[in-house]
Amino acid sequence: QVRLVESGGGLVQPGGSLRLSCVTSTFTTNYYAIGWFRQAPGKDREGVACISRGGGSTTYADSVSGRFTISRDKSRNTVWLQMNSLKPEDTAIYYCAAKRTILTAPLTCASSDYTDWGQGTQVTIAS
């Protein structure tokens, strides 16, 4: 079972920035794609950004493209989500999740594809 622990959430004003961290189990480094997902009250969970197991491929939701950046550091077993130009509609609980994948598999960012989940971190954007 993959262990994932998120941190870095908080309250920021519109236009501000946050960086979320997801520390993963050691063995996820080479075999798992990692994604960031979010769920706002009354809404379905949505994929925000995902990164391939090698780190060479990334994909983003249209709503965050150009504002958010996902990256991973294998040596530190960590995946980050840098969030800039934050908007009130970015308010949600943010989760990181992992899925085991083969090296040549196309990267997907659908929550149903991811099997292991962290506990989530709250992000609130408000004046």
C-alpha positions as CSV (number, residue, x, y, z in Angstrom):
1,Q,0.0,0.0,0.0
2,V,1.2,3.5,-0.9
3,R,1.4,6.0,1.8
4,L,0.9,9.7,0.9
5,V,1.0,12.7,3.2
6,E,0.0,16.1,2.0
7,S,0.9,19.4,3.6
8,G,1.1,23.1,2.8
9,G,-2.6,24.1,2.7
10,G,-3.9,27.3,4.3
11,L,-5.7,30.5,3.9
12,V,-4.5,33.0,1.3
13,Q,-5.9,36.1,-0.4
14,P,-6.9,36.1,-4.0
15,G,-3.8,36.5,-6.2
16,G,-1.6,34.8,-3.7
17,S,0.4,31.6,-3.9
18,L,0.7,28.3,-2.1
19,R,2.9,25.3,-2.5
20,L,1.5,21.9,-1.6
21,S,3.7,19.0,-0.8
22,C,3.0,15.3,-1.0
23,V,5.5,12.9,0.6
24,T,5.2,9.4,-0.7
25,S,6.4,6.0,0.2
26,T,9.8,5.2,-1.0
27,F,8.8,2.6,-3.6
28,T,6.4,5.0,-5.4
29,T,9.4,6.8,-6.8
30,N,9.9,4.6,-9.8
31,Y,6.6,2.9,-10.3
32,Y,3.8,5.3,-9.7
33,A,2.2,8.3,-11.4
34,I,1.1,10.9,-8.9
35,G,-1.8,13.3,-9.2
36,W,-3.3,16.3,-7.3
37,F,-7.0,16.3,-7.0
38,R,-9.5,18.7,-5.3
39,Q,-13.0,18.6,-4.0
40,A,-15.0,21.7,-3.2
41,P,-18.2,21.5,-1.0
42,G,-21.1,20.1,-3.1
43,K,-18.9,19.3,-6.1
44,D,-17.3,16.2,-7.5
45,R,-13.6,15.5,-7.0
46,E,-11.7,16.8,-10.0
47,G,-8.2,16.2,-11.3
48,V,-6.0,19.3,-11.0
49,A,-2.6,18.1,-12.2
50,C,-0.8,14.8,-12.7
51,I,2.8,13.8,-13.3
52,S,4.2,10.6,-14.8
53,R,6.3,8.1,-12.9
54,G,9.4,9.4,-14.6
55,G,8.4,13.0,-14.2
56,G,8.7,13.7,-17.9
57,S,5.0,14.1,-18.6
58,T,2.5,16.4,-16.9
59,T,-1.1,17.3,-17.5
60,Y,-3.3,20.0,-16.1
61,A,-7.0,20.9,-15.8
62,D,-7.9,23.8,-18.1
63,S,-9.0,25.8,-15.0
64,V,-5.4,25.8,-13.6
65,S,-3.3,25.6,-16.7
66,G,-0.7,28.4,-16.6
67,R,-1.2,29.0,-12.9
68,F,-0.3,25.7,-11.3
69,T,2.8,23.6,-11.7
70,I,3.3,20.0,-10.7
71,S,6.8,18.6,-10.1
72,R,8.5,15.7,-8.4
73,D,11.8,15.0,-6.8
74,K,12.6,11.3,-6.7
75,S,15.4,11.6,-4.3
76,R,13.1,13.2,-1.8
77,N,10.0,11.1,-2.6
78,T,8.1,14.3,-2.9
79,V,5.6,15.8,-5.4
80,W,4.8,19.5,-5.2
81,L,2.0,21.6,-6.5
82,Q,3.0,25.2,-6.9
83,M,-0.2,27.3,-7.1
84,N,0.0,30.9,-8.2
85,S,-2.6,33.6,-9.0
86,L,-5.0,31.8,-6.7
87,K,-8.7,32.5,-7.1
88,P,-11.7,32.0,-4.7
89,E,-12.9,29.1,-6.9
90,D,-9.6,27.3,-6.1
91,T,-10.9,26.8,-2.6
92,A,-11.2,23.0,-1.9
93,I,-9.6,20.1,-0.1
94,Y,-6.6,19.0,-2.1
95,Y,-5.6,15.4,-2.2
96,C,-2.6,13.7,-3.7
97,A,-3.0,10.2,-5.1
98,A,-0.9,7.5,-6.7
99,K,-1.4,4.8,-9.3
100,R,1.0,2.1,-10.4
101,T,1.7,2.3,-14.1
102,I,4.1,1.0,-16.7
103,L,6.7,3.3,-18.2
104,T,5.0,3.6,-21.6
105,A,1.5,4.1,-20.4
106,P,-0.2,7.4,-21.3
107,L,-0.6,9.8,-18.4
108,T,-4.2,10.2,-17.3
109,C,-5.6,12.4,-14.6
110,A,-9.0,10.9,-13.8
111,S,-9.6,10.3,-10.1
112,S,-11.1,6.8,-10.8
113,D,-7.7,5.7,-12.2
114,Y,-5.9,6.4,-8.9
115,T,-5.8,3.8,-6.2
116,D,-4.0,5.3,-3.2
117,W,-5.0,8.5,-1.6
118,G,-3.7,10.9,1.1
119,Q,-5.8,12.5,3.8
120,G,-6.1,15.9,2.1
121,T,-5.2,19.4,2.9
122,Q,-7.5,22.4,3.0
123,V,-6.9,25.4,0.7
124,T,-9.0,28.5,1.2
125,I,-8.8,31.6,-1.0
126,A,-10.6,34.5,0.6
127,S,-10.0,38.2,1.3
